[in-house]
């Protein structure tokens, strides 16, 4: 069934539905903030089972063509290959970036595609060479990852990894240049290396941040976009230690605030906007 979602029509509040689950927004938010903060629970989060090494059939919201309603389809999700992780998505958010590429306003207009990049879930299985993550780990997907070996990853001044920096044009996995999604044997393409509008997704291990299992997955899902915009995966793990005291920092402006402005206690500051960036 399609999303009840058309950002080109009507006025807030929009309601975004996946199956029977529903998230509503505040009347006072404009559409940009709406996309950033509308948290939608993933469809059909069944109990974990022993599926490692097998193709998993699950539901996903598939974008078949630009601007058309997403359709809930049964997709096949292949097992993770070398340096990959298969993640069971429990919660995913809707960000304006998803809408932008759904509308095909960018040069990259590959369809069919599974969008989504702001989410939380549990590791279902891992591929060859993955040592820092294990099945059962709570984790966040990160569209700006870290290989750990390049000059950027070893630098304290940059998180723009040579291998795993954000790449909106990459629609397949790095290991073999193939997609892990398919419908009846035909490929369905990835988005930002995450594709979280699916009950299961396959992600490069360098784009997955393990988190404290006590962190509420329905809240921390927004960290995977807001924090990674200005920081790296390690920053997400560090900040989760302060989650219950500093929930307001989960926003895109964090990197600019801490690394560029560097405010000190007692400083007078100006805040522009009260959305994901302004709340920094």
LOTITI-295813 format. One record per atom (N, C-alpha, C, O, CB): residue in one letter; x, y, z. Coordinates in steps of 0.1 Angstrom, whole numbers, plus 5000, padded with zeros to 4 digits. Glycine has a CB too. Example, Ala and Ser with C-alpha at 12.3 -4.5 7.8 and 13.67 -1.06 7.14 Angstrom:
2
A513249435078;A512349555078;A513249675078;A514249675085;A511349555090;S512849785071;S513749895071;S512950005079;S513450115080;S514149945057;
//
This chain:
280
X500849885000;X500050005000;X500950125000;X502050125006;X499050005012;X500550234994;X501350354993;X501350435006;X500450425014;X500950444982;X502450515008;X502450615018;X501350715016;X500950745005;X503850685019;X500750755027;X499850875026;X500650995028;X500751065038;X498750865038;X501351025017;X502451135017;X502551195004;X503051134994;X503751065022;X502251325004;X502551404992;X502851544996;X502051624999;X501251404982;X504251574996;X504651705002;X504251824993;X504451934996;X506051705004;X503751794981;X503351904971;X501951954973;X501552044966;X503651864957;X501251884981;X499751914983;X499451944997;X499951885006;X498951804977;X498452034999;X497952065012;X498852145021;X499852195016;X497551935019;X498452155033;X499252225043;X499452135055;X498652035057;X498552355048;X500452165064;X500652085076;X499352095085;X498652195084;X501852135084;X499051995093;X499951875095;X499751765085;X498551735082;X499751825109;X500851715080;X500751595072;X500751475081;X501151485092;X501951585061;X500251365076;X500351235083;X501051135074;X500651125062;X498851185087;X501951065080;X502850975072;X502550835077;X502850805088;X504351015073;X502050755068;X501650625073;X502450515066;X502650515054;X500150605071;X502850415074;X503350285068;X502550175074;X502650155086;X504950275071;X501850105066;X500950005071;X499950065081;X499250155078;X501749895078;X499950005093;X499050055103;X499650165112;X498950225121;X498549945112;X500950195111;X501550285120;X501450425114;X501450445102;X503050245122;X501350525124;X501050655120;X501850755128;X501950735140;X499550685120;X502450855122;X503050965129;X502451095125;X502451125113;X504650965128;X502151185134;X501551315130;X502551425134;X503451405142;X500251335138;X502351535128;X503251645130;X502551765136;X501351775137;X503951685117;X503351855141;X502751975148;X502352075137;X503052095127;X503852045157;X501252145139;X500752245130;X501652355128;X501652415117;X499352295135;X502452385138;X503352505137;X504652485129;X505352575126;X503652555150;X504952355126;X506152335118;X506052365104;X504952335098;X506652185120;X507052415097;X506952425083;X507352295077;X507752205084;X507852545077;X507252275064;X507452145058;X508852095059;X508951975061;X507052155043;X509852185059;X511252135061;X511452075074;X512051965075;X512152255059;X510952135085;X511052085098;X510251955100;X510551865107;X510652185108;X509051955093;X508251835093;X509051715089;X508951615095;X507051855085;X509751725078;X510451615072;X511551565082;X511751445084;X511051645059;X512151665089;X513251635098;X512751565111;X513551485117;X513951755102;X511551595115;X511151545129;X510051435129;X509751385139;X510751655136;X509451405117;X508451305117;X509051165119;X509651115109;X507651315104;X508851105130;X509450975133;X508450875131;X507350875136;X510050975147;X508750775122;X507750675119;X508350535123;X509450505120;X507450675104;X507550455130;X508050325134;X508050235122;X507150245113;X507150265145;X509050155121;X509250065110;X508049965109;X507549915120;X510549985110;X507649925097;X506549835096;X506949685100;X508049645097;X506049825081;X506049625107;X506149485110;X507449435116;X508149355110;X505949405098;X507849495128;X509149455134;X508949325141;X508649325153;X509649565143;X509049215134;X508949085140;X510149055149;X511149115148;X508748975129;X510048945157;X511148905166;X512348855157;X512148805146;X510748795176;X513548885162;X514748835155;X514748685154;X514248615163;X516048885162;X515148635143;X515248485141;X516548455134;X517248545130;X514048435132;X516848325133;X518148285127;X518048285112;X517548185106;X518448135132;X518448395106;X518348415092;X519648445086;X519748475074;X517348525089;X520748435093;X522048465088;X522348385076;X522148265076;X523148445099;X522948445066;X523348375054;X522148345044;X522448285033;X523948245057;X520948385047;X519848355039;X519348485033;X519548595038;X518748285047;X518648475022;X517948585016;X516648605025;X515948515027;X517548565001;X516448735029;X515248765037;X514248835028;X514548925021;X515648855049;X513048785029;X511948855023;X511248945033;X510848895044;X510948755016;X511049075030;X510449165040;X509749275032;X509749275019;X511449225049;X509149365039;X508449475033;X509349605032;X510149625041;X507149505040;X509149675022;X509849805020;X509049905013;X508149865005;X511249785013;X509250035016;X508550135008;X509450174996;X510550234997;X508350265017;X508950134984;X509750144972;X509350264964;X508150284962;X509650014964;X510350354960;X510050464951;X510250414937;X511350384933;X510950584954;X509150394929;X509250344916;X509650444905;X510250414895;X507950274912;X509150574908;X509450674899;X509350814906;X508750814917;X508550674886;X509950914900;X509951044907;X508551104911;X507651104903;X510651144899;X508451144923;X507251214928;X505951124929;X504951174933;X506951314918;X506050994926;X504950904928;X504950844942;X505950824948;X504950794917;X503750814947;X503650764961;X504550634962;X504550554954;X502250724964;X505250634974;X505950514977;X505050394978;X503950414983;X506850534989;X505450274974;X504550164975;X505250054984;X506350024983;X504250104961;X504450004993;X504849895002;X504949764993;X503949714989;X503949875014;X506149714992;X506349594984;X507149484992;X507849515002;X507249624971;X506949364988;X507849254993;X509149254985;X509149234973;X507049114993;X510249274992;X511549274986;X512349164991;X512149115003;X512249404988;X513349124983;X514349024988;X515649104992;X516149184985;X514648914977;X516149075004;X517349135009;X518449035010;X518348945019;X517049205022;X519449045002;X520548945002;X521348945015;X521349055021;X521448964989;X522048845018;X522948845030;X524148945028;X524448975016;X523548705032;X524648995039;X525749085038;X527049015032;X527348905036;X526049145051;X527749085024;X529049035019;X530249095027;X530049145038;X529149075004;X531449085022;X532549135029;X532449275034;X532049365026;X533849115020;X532749295047;X532649435053;X531249495053;X531149615052;X533649525046;X530249405053;X528849455053;X528049405065;X528449305071;X528149415040;X527049475068;X526149445079;X524749445074;X524249535067;X526349535091;X523949345079;X522549345076;X521849395089;X521949325099;X521949205071;X521049495087;X520449565099;X518949555098;X518349575088;X520849715100;X518349515109;X516949515111;X516449645115;X516749685126;X516449395121;X515749715107;X515349855110;X514049855119;X513049795115;X515049935097;X514149915130;X513049925139;X512350055139;X511150065140;X513449895154;X513150165137;X512550295136;X513250375125;X514450365124;X512650375150;X512550455117;X513150535107;X512450675107;X511250675109;X513150465094;X513250775104;X512650915103;X512650955089;X513250895080;X513551005112;X511851055086;X511751115073;X512451245073;X512151345080;X510251135069;X513551265065;X514351385063;X514051445050;X513651385040;X515851345065;X514251575049;X513951655037;X514851605026;X514451605014;X514251805039;X516051545029;X516851495018;X516151375011;X516251364999;X518151445024;X515451295018;X514651185012;X513651245002;X513551194991;X513951095023;X512951345006;X511951404998;X512651464985;X512051454974;X511151515005;X513751524987;X514451594976;X514851494965;X514651524953;X515751664981;X515351374969;X515651274959;X514451194954;X514451144943;X516651174965;X513451184962;X512151124958;X511551214947;X511051154937;X511151114969;X511651344948;X511151434938;X512151444926;X511751504915;X510951574943;X513351384927;X514351374916;X514751514912;X514951544900;X513751304904;X514951604922;X515451734919;X516951734917;X517551834912;X515051834931;X517651634922;X519051624920;X519351554906;X518451504900;X519751544931;X520651554902;X520951494890;X520751334890;X520451274880;X522451524886;X520951284902;X520851144904;X519351104905;X518651154914;X521551094917;X518851034895;X517450994895;X517150854892;X516350814883;X516651084885;X517950764899;X517850624897;X516650564904;X516450584916;X519150554901;X515850484896;X514650424902;X514550284896;X515050264885;X513350504899;X513950184903;X513350194916;X514350204927;X515550154925;X512450074918;X513950254938;X514950284948;X514250274962;X513050304963;X515650424946;X515050244972;X514550244986;X515250354993;X516450354995;X514750104993;X514550464996;X515050575003;X515250555018;X514950445023;X514150705000;X515550665025;X515650655040;X517150645044;X517950575039;X514950535045;X517450735054;X518850725060;X518950765074;X520050765080;X519650825052;X517750795081;X517750835095;X517050735103;X515750735103;X517150975096;X517750645109;X517050525115;X517850465127;X518950505130;X516850425104;X517250365132;X517850285143;X517450135141;X516350115136;X517550335157;X518250045146;X517849905145;X518749815152;X519549855161;X517749865131;X518749685149;X519549575155;X520249505144;X519649465134;X518649485164;X521449475147;X522249395137;X521749255136;X521649185146;X523749385141;X521349215124;X520849075122;X521948975119;X521948865124;X519749075111;X522849025110;X524048935107;X525149025101;X524849135097;X523648825097;X526348975101;X527449045096;X528148965085;X528148835085;X528449085107;X528849035076;X529648965066;X531048945070;X531548975081;X529549045053;X531848885061;X533248855063;X534048985066;X533849085060;X533848785050;X534948965076;X535749075079;X535249175089;X535949265094;X536149155067;X533949165093;X533349255103;X533649205117;X533249095121;X531849265100;X534349285125;X534749235138;X534249325149;X534149285161;X536249235139;X533849455146;X533349545156;X531849545159;X531349615168;X533749685152;X531149465151;X529749455152;X529349305153;X530049225146;X528949525141;X528249275160;X527849135161;X526349125161;X525649225165;X528349065173;X525649015157;X524249005157;X523749035171;X524248995181;X523848865153;X522649115171;X522049155184;X522449295189;X521849355197;X522349065195;X523549355183;X523949485187;X522949585182;X522349575171;X525349515180;X522749685191;X521849805187;X522749895179;X523949915183;X521249875199;X522249955168;X523050035160;X522350135152;X521050135151;X523849945150;X523050235147;X522550345138;X523250335125;X524450325125;X522650485145;X522550345114;X523150365101;X523750505100;X523150605105;X522250335089;X524850525093;X525450655091;X525850675077;X526650595071;X526750675100;X525350775070;X525650795056;X526950845053;X527450835042;X524550885049;X527650905063;X529050955062;X529850865071;X529950895083;X529151105066;X530450755066;X531050655074;X532550675075;X533050785071;X530850525068;X533250575080;X534650585083;X535350445079;X534950345085;X535050625097;X536250445070;X537050325067;X538050295078;X538450185080;X537650335053;X538550405084;X539550395095;X540950395090;X541850405098;X539350275102;X541150395077;X542550385072;X543050505063;X544250535063;X542650265063;X542050585058;X542450695049;X542950815057;X542850815069;X541350735040;X543550905050;X544051025057;X543051105064;X543251155075;X544751115047;X541851115059;X540751185065;X540351115078;X540151185089;X539551195056;X540250985078;X539850915090;X540850925101;X540550925113;X539650765087;X542150935097;X543250945107;X543451085112;X544151115121;X544550895102;X542751185105;X542851325109;X541851365120;X540751305120;X542751415097;X542251455128;X541351505138;X540551625133;X539651675140;X542051545151;X540751665121;X540151785115;X539051755105;X538351845100;X541151875108;X538951625101;X537951595090;X537351455092;X537951365098;X538651595076;X536151445087;X535451315087;X534951275073;X534151195072;X534251315097;X535651335063;X535251315049;X536051195044;X536951215035;X535451435041;X535751075048;X536450955045;X536450935029;X535550955022;X535650835051;X537650895025;X537850875010;X536950775005;X536450784993;X539350845007;X536650665012;X535850555008;X534350575010;X533550545002;X536350425014;X534050625022;X532650615027;X532050755029;X530950755036;X532650535039;X532650855024;X531950985025;X530650985018;X530450905009;X532851105020;X529751075021;X528451075015;X528551085000;X529251164994;X527651195020;X527750994994;X527850984979;X526350954974;X525950844975;X528750874974;X525751064970;X524351044966;X524150964952;X523050924949;X523651174964;X525250954945;X525150884932;X525450734933;X525150664924;X526150944923;X525950694944;X526150544946;X524850474949;X524250504959;X527250524957;X524550384941;X523250314942;X523450164945;X522450084946;X522350334930;X524750124946;X525049974948;X526049964959;X526550074963;X525549914935;X526349844963;X527349824974;X528749834968;X529049804956;X527149694980;X529649884976;X531049904972;X531749774969;X532549774959;X531849984983;X531549674976;X532249544975;X532249484961;X533249444956;X531749444985;X531049484955;X530949414942;X530049494932;X529749444921;X530249274944;X529749614935;X529049704926;X527649644923;X527149664912;X529749724913;X527049574933;X525749514931;X524849564942;X525249604953;X525849364930;X523549554939;X522549594949;X522149464958;X522249354953;X521249654943;X521749494970;X521349374979;X519849364979;X519349274985;X521949394993;X519149454972;X517649454972;X517249404958;X517849434948;X517049594975;X516149324958;X515549284945;X514049254947;X513649224958;X516249164939;X513349264936;X511949224936;X511749134924;X511949174912;X510949344935;X511449004926;X511348904916;X512548904907;X512448884895;X510048934907;X513748904913;X514948894906;X515449024900;X516549024895;X514848794896;X514649134900;X515049254894;X515649354904;X515049364915;X513949324886;X516749424902;X517349504912;X516549624916;X515849694908;X518649554907;X516549654929;X516049774935;X517249844941;X518049784948;X514949744945;X517449974939;X518750034942;X518750104956;X517750134962;X519050144932;X519950124961;X520250174974;X520250334973;X520250394963;X521550124979;X520150394985;X520150534987;X521050574998;X520850525010;X518750594989;X522050654996;X523050695006;X523750585013;X524250605024;X522350795016;X523650465008;X524350355014;X523550295026;X524050215034;X525650385018;X522250345028;X521550315040;X520150245037;X519950135042;X521350435049;X519350315029;X518050265025;X517250205037;X516950085038;X518250155015;X516850295046;X516150255058;X514650245057;X514050205067;X516550355069;X514050275046;X512650255044;X512350105041;X511550075032;X512050345033;X513050015048;X512849875046;X513049805059;X513749855068;X513949815036;X512349695061;X512449625074;X513849575076;X514249555088;X511449505074;X514549535065;X515949495066;X516749575056;X516249605045;X516149345064;X517949605059;X518849675049;X520249625051;X520649575061;X518749825050;X521049635040;X522449605041;X523349725039;X523149805030;X522849495030;X524249745048;X525049865049;X526549825051;X526849725057;X524549955061;X527449905046;X528849885048;X529149905063;X528549995069;X529749995040;X529949815069;X530149815083;X530749945088;X530549985100;X531149705087;X531450025079;X532050155083;X530950255084;X531250375089;X533050195074;X529750225080;X528650315081;X527550275091;X526350305090;X527950335067;X528050195101;X527150155111;X527750185125;X528950145127;X526849995110;X527050255134;X527650285147;X526950205157;X525650215159;X527450445149;X527650125165;X527150055176;X526750145187;X527550235190;X528049945181;X525650135194;X525250225204;X524850145217;X524750025217;X524050305200;X524750215228;X524350155241;X522950095239;X522050165235;X524350265252;X522749975243;X521349905242;X520349975251;X519149945249;X521449765245;X520750055260;X519750125269;X519150255262;X518150305267;X520450165282;X519850295252;X519350415245;X518050385237;X517950285230;X520450475235;X517050465239;X515750445233;X515750455218;X516050565213;X514650535238;X515550345211;X515750345196;X514750445189;X515050495178;X515550205191;X513650465195;X512650555189;X513050705190;X512550785182;X511250535195;X513950735198;X514450865200;X515850885193;X516050985186;X514650905215;X516750795194;X518050815189;X518150795174;X519250815168;X519050725196;X517050745167;X517150725153;X517550855146;X518150855135;X515850675148;X517150975151;X517451095144;X518951135145;X519451215137;X516651215150;X519651075154;X521151095155;X521851055142;X522851115139;X521651025167;X521350955136;X522050905124;X522150995112;X522950985103;X521450775120;X521351105112;X521451205102;X521951335109;X522951385104;X520051235096;X521351375119;X521651505125;X523151515130;X523751625127;X520851535137;X523651415136;X525051425141;X526051395130;X527051465129;X525251325152;X525751295122;X526751265111;X526951375101;X527951375094;X526351135105;X526051465100;X526151575091;X527451655094;X528151705085;X524951665091;X527751675107;X528851755111;X529851685119;X530851745123;X528451875119;X529751555121;X530651475129;X530751335123;X530351305112;X530151465144;X531451245130;X531651105125;X530951005134;X530251045144;X533151075124;X531050875130;X530350775137;X530850765152;X530050735161;X530650635130;X532150795154;X532550785168;X531950895177;X531650875189;X534050805169;X531551005171;X530951115178;X529551075182;X529151105193;X530851245169;X528850995174;X527550945177;X527650865190;X526850875199;X526950865166;X528550765190;X528750685202;X529050765214;X528450735225;X529850575199;X529950855213;X530250945225;X529051025230;X528851025242;X531451035221;X528351075221;X527251165225;X526051085231;X525351135239;X526651245213;X525950955228;X524850875234;X525150865249;X524150835256;X524850745227;X526350875253;X526650875267;X525950985275;X525650975287;X528050875270;X525651095267;X525051215273;X523551225269;X522951335272;X525851345270;X523051125263;X521751135257;X520651185266;X519951275262;X521351005251;X520551135278;X519451165286;X519551305292;X518551365297;X519351065298;X520751365291;X520851505296;X520851605285;X520551725287;X522151515304;X521251565273;X521451665262;X520751625249;X521351625239;X522951685260;X519451585250;X518751545238;X518651655228;X518551625216;X517351495242;X518751775232;X518651895223;X519751905213;X519651975203;X518452015230;X520851835215;X522051845206;X521951765194;X522851765185;X523251815214;X520851685192;X520851595181;X520351675169;X519251665164;X519851475184;X521251745163;X520851825152;X522051855143;X523251825146;X520351965156;X521751895131;X522851915121;X523852015124;X524952015119;X522151945108;X523452115132;X524452225135;X525452185146;X526252265149;X523652335140;X525452065151;X526352025161;X527852045157;X528652095164;X526151885166;X528151985145;X529551995141;X530052135139;X531152175143;X529651915127;X529152225133;X529552365131;X529652435144;X530552515146;X528552435122;X528852395154;X528852465167;X530052425175;X530752515180;X527652425175;X530452295175;X531552255184;X532852275177;X533852315183;X531452105187;X532952255164;X534252265156;X534552395150;X535752425147;X534252155146;X533552485148;X533852605141;X533552725150;X534452805153;X532952625129;X532352735155;X532052845164;X532752835178;X533152935183;X530552855166;X532752715183;X533452685196;X533052775207;X533852845213;X534952695194;X531752785210;X531252875221;X531752835234;X531952715237;X529752885221;X531952925243;X532352905257;X531252935266;X530353005263;X533652975260;X531352875278;X530352905288;X530253055291;X531253125293;X530652825301;X529053115291;X528853255293;X528753335280;X528453455281;X529953305301;X529153275269;X529053355256;X527653385253;X526753315256;X529753275245;X527453495246;X526153535241;X526053495226;X527053525218;X525853685242;X525053425222;X524953365209;X523653395203;X522653435210;X525153215209;X523553395189;X522253405182;X521853275176;X522753205170;X522453525171;X520653245177;X520153115172;X519153155160;X518153225163;X519453025182;X519353105148;X518553125137;X517753005134;X518252905129;X519353175124;X516453015136;X515552895134;X515452805145;X516352795153;X516052825121;X514352735146;X514152635157;X513952495151;X513152415157;X512952675166;X514552465140;X514452335134;X515652255138;X516252275148;X514352345119;X515952155130;X517052065133;X518352135135;X519252095143;X517151955123;X518552235126;X519852315127;X519852415138;X520752425146;X520152385114;X518752495139;X518652595149;X518752555163;X519252625172;X517452675147;X518252435166;X518252375180;X519652345185;X519752295196;X517352265181;X520652355176;X522052325180;X522452425192;X523552425197;X523052345169;
//
